[in-house]
Amino acid sequence: MSITVKPINPTPENLHRYVEFGINLYKDNAYYVPPLISDDVATLSPDKNPAFEFCKAQSFMAYKDDKPAGTITAIINSAANEKTGEKTLRFGFVEFIDDAEVVDALFKAAADWGRRQGMTAMVGPMGFSDMDHEGMLIDGFEEMGTMATIYNFPYYPKHMERMGFQKDVDWVEYRMTVPDAVPEKYMRIAEIVKRKFNLKVKPYTSRKKLKEDYGRALFELINEAYADLYGYTALTDKQINYYIDQYLGMIRLNDVCVVTDADDKLVAVGISMPSLSKALRRSGGRLWPMGWYHLWRAIRGASDVVDLLLVAVKPEYQNKGVNALLFSHLIPNYIANGYRYAESNLELEGNESVQKQWEYFERRQHRRRRAWKKAL
């Protein structure tokens, strides 16, 4: 038995095989949701992902008896390290078979690369930016994942503990039942907030118009609202342009709520969309030959679950009831679209103000995930 770990030259062909390893690993798992291969390949490509302006990365693949057995990408986000004053190596895109020697060799390769770059600690799973997948599943293995989250086998956290990694932060996720009507208290708060701050909801019927009016402002708002969150670094102009095209081109407009002040300045935004989990499973992460059709059907409404992708509120309006205004507008649309359930996606376990917004919903916390950290 021989185990080797090789650095990956980030050509499209090599990265395609790299991403496919994880998809093949879970081929018989009923809860795994694959990424779109093309999206992950683009994220890992220095010539496509604008985060490489301030990040450097090296991907590795482990082999056991010449067969692929694991993947890991070592990432140095210099902007994040400058913000924290630390020398932290991130690891992401990590997948492995249940074999201690394979796992140890894989993490050693990433850690050795990080040490050569002067890093003193290792944390993950994390990506290049907050827009990438992060957090290893530690609870909720029998719940289907979402397109915005990572699924992994239960043996993953056992190996992390065995290697001496410790909890850095946890995220929690909730599954809510979409109510039959907007909760009365939400309605009252929404009306008070509208009058007090002279706010308004701006409906859109054109993605192009939404991009033109608030595409850049939306991501600038995210930079403001998320500035103090764990691991967050402000999106650059090139990243903003990249994500405008990537995200705003596929949303359903009645699953989006834009709130502005009297001068039409963006105050808050809620972006959600039909769950693509089942469609991605059917596609196997591939757009062709039929993956596009499954995704198109899901986006058009062939789902009873809505994913709450992000909520961002301008800092001076946070904790003042603006979230109630967002959801008092969105819930009637969710009902009309036939959604029965809503997925919150990741929320830091200590972020009580975010979790409080679900207090008027029937809900259950069904997944927990972790960022692990270890000194190098």
C-alpha positions as CSV (number, residue, x, y, z in Angstrom):
1,M,0.0,0.0,0.0
2,S,1.5,3.4,-1.0
3,I,0.1,6.9,-0.4
4,T,1.3,9.9,-2.3
5,V,0.2,13.5,-2.4
6,K,0.7,15.6,-5.5
7,P,0.3,19.3,-6.1
8,I,-2.3,20.2,-8.7
9,N,-1.4,22.4,-11.7
10,P,-4.6,24.4,-12.0
11,T,-5.5,23.7,-15.6
12,P,-9.2,23.3,-16.4
13,E,-8.7,19.6,-17.0
14,N,-6.9,19.0,-13.7
15,L,-9.3,21.0,-11.7
16,H,-12.3,19.2,-13.3
17,R,-10.9,15.9,-12.1
18,Y,-10.1,17.4,-8.7
19,V,-13.7,18.6,-8.2
20,E,-15.2,15.3,-9.6
21,F,-13.4,13.3,-6.9
22,G,-15.7,14.7,-4.2
23,I,-18.8,14.1,-6.3
24,N,-17.8,10.5,-7.0
25,L,-17.0,10.0,-3.3
26,Y,-20.7,10.7,-2.4
27,K,-22.3,9.0,-5.3
28,D,-24.3,6.6,-3.1
29,N,-25.1,9.2,-0.4
30,A,-28.8,10.4,-0.2
31,Y,-28.0,13.7,1.4
32,Y,-25.1,15.1,-0.6
33,V,-25.7,18.0,-2.9
34,P,-22.9,18.4,-5.5
35,P,-21.6,21.8,-6.6
36,L,-21.7,22.8,-10.2
37,I,-18.4,21.5,-11.4
38,S,-17.9,24.6,-13.6
39,D,-18.4,26.9,-10.6
40,D,-15.8,25.2,-8.5
41,V,-13.4,25.0,-11.3
42,A,-13.8,28.7,-11.9
43,T,-13.3,29.4,-8.1
44,L,-10.0,27.4,-8.1
45,S,-8.7,29.0,-11.3
46,P,-6.3,31.9,-10.8
47,D,-7.2,33.4,-14.2
48,K,-11.0,33.4,-13.4
49,N,-11.4,34.1,-9.7
50,P,-10.7,37.7,-8.8
51,A,-9.9,36.7,-5.2
52,F,-6.5,35.6,-6.5
53,E,-5.6,39.3,-6.5
54,F,-5.0,39.0,-2.7
55,C,-5.0,35.2,-2.3
56,K,-2.5,32.5,-3.2
57,A,-3.4,28.9,-3.2
58,Q,-2.2,25.4,-3.9
59,S,-4.4,22.4,-4.4
60,F,-3.3,18.8,-3.6
61,M,-4.6,15.4,-4.4
62,A,-3.9,12.3,-2.4
63,Y,-3.5,8.9,-4.0
64,K,-3.7,5.5,-2.5
65,D,-2.3,2.7,-4.6
66,D,-2.4,5.1,-7.5
67,K,-6.1,5.8,-7.1
68,P,-7.5,9.3,-6.0
69,A,-8.2,9.2,-2.3
70,G,-8.5,12.9,-1.2
71,T,-8.3,16.6,-2.1
72,I,-7.4,19.8,-0.2
73,T,-6.7,23.4,-1.2
74,A,-4.4,25.5,0.9
75,I,-5.3,29.2,0.7
76,I,-3.6,32.3,2.1
77,N,-6.0,35.2,2.2
78,S,-3.6,38.1,2.7
79,A,-6.4,40.6,3.2
80,A,-7.9,38.5,6.0
81,N,-4.5,38.1,7.6
82,E,-3.8,41.8,7.4
83,K,-7.2,42.5,9.0
84,T,-6.6,40.1,12.0
85,G,-2.8,40.5,12.3
86,E,-2.5,36.7,12.1
87,K,-0.6,34.4,9.7
88,T,-3.3,31.9,9.1
89,L,-3.5,29.3,6.4
90,R,-7.0,28.3,5.3
91,F,-7.9,24.9,4.0
92,G,-10.9,24.2,1.8
93,F,-12.3,22.0,-0.9
94,V,-11.3,19.1,1.3
95,E,-12.6,15.6,0.7
96,F,-11.1,12.2,1.7
97,I,-11.7,8.6,2.1
98,D,-11.9,7.2,5.7
99,D,-8.2,6.4,6.0
100,A,-6.0,8.0,8.6
101,E,-2.8,7.7,6.6
102,V,-4.5,9.4,3.6
103,V,-5.9,12.2,5.8
104,D,-2.6,12.8,7.6
105,A,-0.7,12.9,4.3
106,L,-3.2,15.3,2.8
107,F,-3.2,17.8,5.7
108,K,0.6,17.5,6.0
109,A,1.1,18.6,2.4
110,A,-1.2,21.6,2.9
111,A,0.5,22.5,6.2
112,D,4.0,22.2,4.9
113,W,3.1,24.5,2.0
114,G,1.7,27.0,4.4
115,R,4.8,26.9,6.7
116,R,7.0,27.6,3.7
117,Q,4.9,30.7,3.2
118,G,5.4,31.8,6.8
119,M,2.0,30.8,8.1
120,T,1.7,29.8,11.8
121,A,-1.9,28.4,12.1
122,M,-4.4,26.5,9.9
123,V,-8.1,26.9,9.8
124,G,-11.0,25.6,7.8
125,P,-12.9,24.5,5.9
126,M,-13.0,28.0,4.4
127,G,-12.7,29.4,0.9
128,F,-11.1,32.4,-0.7
129,S,-13.9,34.7,0.4
130,D,-17.1,34.6,2.5
131,M,-19.0,33.8,-0.8
132,D,-17.4,30.4,-0.9
133,H,-18.5,27.3,1.0
134,E,-17.3,27.1,4.6
135,G,-17.8,25.0,7.7
136,M,-17.5,21.2,8.2
137,L,-20.7,19.5,9.0
138,I,-20.6,18.1,12.6
139,D,-24.4,17.5,13.1
140,G,-27.2,16.9,10.7
141,F,-25.7,14.2,8.5
142,E,-29.2,12.8,7.6
143,E,-30.5,16.2,6.3
144,M,-30.2,17.1,2.7
145,G,-27.7,19.9,2.2
146,T,-28.2,23.1,0.2
147,M,-26.2,24.6,-2.7
148,A,-24.7,27.1,-0.3
149,T,-23.3,24.6,2.2
150,I,-20.8,21.7,2.5
151,Y,-21.9,18.1,3.1
152,N,-19.4,15.6,4.5
153,F,-19.4,12.2,6.0
154,P,-19.6,11.7,9.8
155,Y,-16.0,10.4,9.9
156,Y,-14.6,13.8,8.8
157,P,-14.9,15.6,12.2
158,K,-13.5,12.4,13.9
159,H,-10.3,12.8,11.8
160,M,-10.1,16.5,12.6
161,E,-10.2,15.7,16.4
162,R,-7.7,12.9,16.0
163,M,-5.3,15.3,14.3
164,G,-5.6,17.8,17.1
165,F,-7.7,20.4,15.5
166,Q,-10.0,22.3,17.8
167,K,-13.2,24.3,17.4
168,D,-12.7,27.9,16.2
169,V,-16.3,28.8,15.5
170,D,-19.6,27.0,14.9
171,W,-22.5,27.9,12.5
172,V,-26.0,26.7,13.0
173,E,-28.8,26.3,10.4
174,Y,-32.6,26.3,10.7
175,R,-35.4,24.8,8.7
176,M,-38.5,26.9,9.0
177,T,-42.1,26.2,8.0
178,V,-43.5,28.9,5.8
179,P,-46.5,30.2,7.6
180,D,-50.0,30.6,6.0
181,A,-49.8,34.3,6.5
182,V,-47.4,37.0,7.6
183,P,-47.1,36.8,11.4
184,E,-49.2,39.7,12.9
185,K,-46.3,41.0,14.9
186,Y,-44.1,41.1,11.8
187,M,-46.8,43.2,10.1
188,R,-47.0,45.7,13.0
189,I,-43.3,46.1,13.2
190,A,-43.0,46.5,9.4
191,E,-45.5,49.3,9.4
192,I,-43.8,51.1,12.3
193,V,-40.4,50.8,10.6
194,K,-41.7,52.1,7.3
195,R,-43.2,55.2,8.9
196,K,-40.4,55.9,11.4
197,F,-37.6,55.7,8.9
198,N,-39.5,56.6,5.7
199,L,-38.5,53.3,4.0
200,K,-40.1,51.6,1.0
201,V,-39.9,48.3,-0.7
202,K,-38.9,48.5,-4.4
203,P,-40.4,45.7,-6.6
204,Y,-38.5,44.6,-9.8
205,T,-39.7,42.8,-12.9
206,S,-36.3,43.0,-14.7
207,R,-33.0,41.4,-13.6
208,K,-31.2,43.8,-15.9
209,K,-32.9,46.8,-14.2
210,L,-32.1,45.5,-10.7
211,K,-28.4,45.0,-11.7
212,E,-28.3,48.6,-13.1
213,D,-30.0,50.2,-10.1
214,Y,-28.5,48.2,-7.2
215,G,-26.1,45.5,-8.4
216,R,-23.0,47.3,-7.1
217,A,-24.8,48.9,-4.1
218,L,-26.0,45.5,-3.0
219,F,-22.5,44.0,-2.7
220,E,-21.2,47.3,-1.1
221,L,-24.0,46.9,1.4
222,I,-22.9,43.3,2.1
223,N,-19.4,44.7,2.8
224,E,-20.8,47.0,5.3
225,A,-23.2,44.6,7.0
226,Y,-20.8,41.7,7.2
227,A,-17.7,43.6,8.0
228,D,-17.3,42.2,11.5
229,L,-18.4,38.6,10.8
230,Y,-15.9,35.8,11.2
231,G,-13.4,35.5,8.4
232,Y,-15.0,38.2,6.3
233,T,-12.9,40.4,4.0
234,A,-14.4,43.2,2.0
235,L,-15.2,42.3,-1.6
236,T,-13.0,44.2,-4.1
237,D,-14.4,45.9,-7.2
238,K,-13.5,43.0,-9.4
239,Q,-15.1,40.5,-7.0
240,I,-18.3,42.6,-7.0
241,N,-18.4,42.6,-10.8
242,Y,-17.9,38.9,-10.7
243,Y,-20.6,38.2,-8.2
244,I,-23.1,40.6,-9.8
245,D,-23.1,38.4,-12.9
246,Q,-22.9,35.1,-11.0
247,Y,-25.7,35.7,-8.6
248,L,-28.1,38.3,-10.0
249,G,-28.4,36.5,-13.3
250,M,-30.2,33.4,-11.8
251,I,-32.5,34.8,-9.1
252,R,-36.3,34.8,-9.2
253,L,-37.2,38.5,-8.7
254,N,-40.2,37.8,-6.5
255,D,-37.9,36.0,-4.1
256,V,-35.9,39.2,-3.6
257,C,-36.8,42.2,-1.5
258,V,-35.0,45.6,-1.8
259,V,-35.6,48.2,0.8
260,T,-34.6,51.8,0.3
261,D,-34.8,55.1,2.1
262,A,-36.6,58.3,0.9
263,D,-33.7,59.1,-1.4
264,D,-33.7,55.6,-3.0
265,K,-30.5,54.7,-1.2
266,L,-30.2,50.9,-0.5
267,V,-31.0,50.2,3.2
268,A,-31.6,46.4,3.2
269,V,-31.8,43.4,0.9
270,G,-33.1,39.9,1.2
271,I,-32.1,37.4,-1.5
272,S,-33.7,34.0,-1.6
273,M,-34.3,31.4,-4.4
274,P,-35.9,28.1,-4.9
275,S,-33.9,25.2,-3.5
276,L,-31.7,23.7,-6.2
277,S,-30.6,20.8,-4.0
278,K,-32.7,18.1,-5.8
279,A,-31.9,19.6,-9.2
280,L,-28.2,19.6,-8.5
281,R,-28.4,15.9,-7.3
282,R,-30.1,15.0,-10.6
283,S,-27.5,16.9,-12.6
284,G,-24.5,15.3,-10.8
285,G,-23.0,18.8,-10.8
286,R,-23.0,19.0,-14.6
287,L,-24.9,21.4,-16.8
288,W,-24.8,19.0,-19.8
289,P,-26.5,17.1,-21.3
290,M,-29.6,17.6,-19.0
291,G,-28.4,19.3,-15.9
292,W,-29.4,22.7,-17.2
293,Y,-33.0,21.5,-17.6
294,H,-33.2,20.3,-14.0
295,L,-31.8,23.6,-12.7
296,W,-34.1,25.6,-15.0
297,R,-37.2,23.7,-13.7
298,A,-36.2,24.4,-10.1
299,I,-35.6,28.1,-10.7
300,R,-38.9,28.3,-12.4
301,G,-40.6,27.0,-9.2
302,A,-40.5,23.1,-9.2
303,S,-39.5,23.1,-5.5
304,D,-41.4,23.4,-2.2
305,V,-38.3,24.7,-0.4
306,V,-36.8,28.2,-0.5
307,D,-33.2,28.9,0.3
308,L,-32.6,32.2,2.3
309,L,-29.2,33.0,0.7
310,L,-28.5,36.3,2.4
311,V,-30.0,39.1,4.4
312,A,-28.0,42.4,4.7
313,V,-29.1,45.5,6.5
314,K,-27.1,48.7,6.7
315,P,-25.4,48.9,10.1
316,E,-27.3,52.0,11.3
317,Y,-30.6,50.2,10.6
318,Q,-29.7,46.9,12.3
319,N,-31.8,45.6,15.2
320,K,-34.5,48.2,14.4
321,G,-37.1,45.9,12.8
322,V,-36.0,46.2,9.1
323,N,-35.9,42.4,8.9
324,A,-39.6,42.3,9.6
325,L,-40.1,44.7,6.7
326,L,-38.2,42.4,4.4
327,F,-40.1,39.2,5.4
328,S,-43.5,40.9,5.5
329,H,-42.9,41.4,1.8
330,L,-41.3,38.1,1.0
331,I,-43.7,35.7,2.9
332,P,-46.7,36.4,0.7
333,N,-44.5,35.6,-2.3
334,Y,-43.3,32.4,-0.7
335,I,-46.9,31.4,-0.2
336,A,-47.8,32.2,-3.7
337,N,-44.8,30.3,-5.1
338,G,-45.8,27.2,-3.2
339,Y,-42.9,27.0,-0.8
340,R,-43.6,25.0,2.4
341,Y,-40.2,25.3,4.0
342,A,-37.3,27.8,4.2
343,E,-33.6,27.0,4.8
344,S,-31.7,29.6,6.7
345,N,-28.2,28.4,5.7
346,L,-25.2,29.4,7.8
347,E,-25.6,31.6,10.9
348,L,-22.8,32.0,13.5
349,E,-24.0,30.3,16.7
350,G,-23.5,33.5,18.7
351,N,-25.3,35.8,16.3
352,E,-28.5,36.1,18.4
353,S,-29.8,39.1,16.4
354,V,-29.9,37.1,13.2
355,Q,-31.5,34.0,14.9
356,K,-34.1,36.2,16.7
357,Q,-35.7,37.0,13.3
358,W,-37.0,33.4,13.2
359,E,-38.7,33.5,16.6
360,Y,-42.1,33.9,15.0
361,F,-41.7,30.9,12.8
362,E,-42.2,27.2,13.4
363,R,-38.6,26.0,13.1
364,R,-35.9,23.5,14.1
365,Q,-32.2,23.8,14.2
366,H,-31.2,20.8,12.0
367,R,-27.5,21.3,11.1
368,R,-24.3,22.5,12.8
369,R,-21.0,23.0,11.2
370,R,-17.5,24.0,12.4
371,A,-14.4,25.8,11.4
372,W,-11.4,23.9,12.9
373,K,-8.1,25.5,13.9
374,K,-4.6,24.2,14.7
375,A,-1.2,25.7,15.2
376,L,1.3,24.9,12.6
